[in-house]
Amino acid sequence: MQYRRADRVGDLIKEEISRIIQYELKDPGIGFVTITAVKLSDDLRHAKIFYSVLGDEKANKESSCALERACGFIQHEIGRRLRLKYTPEICFCFDPSVEYGA
């Protein structure tokens, strides 16, 4: 099986979003958020960012709202750092697999 370009760019986006959340976002609503996966369309226009949150349901809801508020800033930073022809449209999705595994 070949390693597609969408997978390689998805891995780069995952690393950059992790750095942005960890070092640059100053929103107190973001708790312990971990980016678990990035699903990128083949044309690199749409990205689903899967994340998990350490904590209870309240922390999950606060982090979800904070990520939605910061979506534009994160998308702008991805476009600036990766210098792609088109910056992918970002959509955050909660990943319940970590809680299910525990």
N, C-alpha and C positions, 0 to 999 in steps of 0.2 A: 504494500500500500504506500502510495506517495504522500509526502507531506505537502499539503496544498498551501498556496500563498495566504489564503484566508486564515489558516491555522497559525502560520508564522506571525502574521500581523495581529491576530487575536492574542497570542502570547505577549507580544510587545505592548498591546493595549492593557492587558492584565497587569503587567509590571508597572506601567506608568500610572494607571489609576490607583494602584496600591500606594505608590510614592506620593501621589497628589493627596490622597486621603490621609496618609500618615503625617506628612510634613507641611502641607499648604492650606488645608481646610481648617478654618478657625471656628467652625460651627460647634457649639457645645452639645447639640443634639445628636451628633454622631458618636456612638459608643464604640465598642470593640467590634468593628466591621472587618470582615475578611472577604476578599474577592476570591471566589472559588472557581469560577469559569467564565469564559467569554465565548459566546457563539456569534460568529460574524458571517454575514451573508456572502455568497460567492463574489458579488460585485463590490464588496467592501463598503456598502452604503448604510447598512443597519447592523447595530451591535446590541446583543442582549448581554447584560452584565449580571451574572449571578453572584449573590453575596450571602453570607451568613452573619449572624449577630450573636455575640455571647451575652446572655442575659435572659430576662423574662420577656413576656409579650409586650409590656410597656416599653422596654428598651428597643425591641424590634420595631414597634410603631414609630417611636421617635427617630430612630435611625433611618427608617424608610422615608419619613417626611423630610429629614435633613438631606438625604441623598437626592430626592426629587428637587429640592430647592437649589442644590449645588450642581444639578445636571448641566446647565448652560456653561458654568465655569469649567467643569471637568471636560466637557466637549471642546471648549475653546483651547484649553491646555493640551489636549490630545492632538488637536489640529496643529498647534504651534510646535509641539515637540516631535511629532512623527513626520510632519511635512508630507502628507499624502495628497493626492490630487483632490480627493473628496474626503472630508471629515465624516466619519460614520455617525449616524444619528443614534444616540445612546438611550437605552431603556434599561432601568434597573429592575431585576426580578429577584425575589427572595428565594433562597435555596434551602429547603427544609431537610435535605439529606443528612446534614450534620446532626440535627436533633433526632432524626429517625435512627441514625446509627448509634446514638448514645442510649 
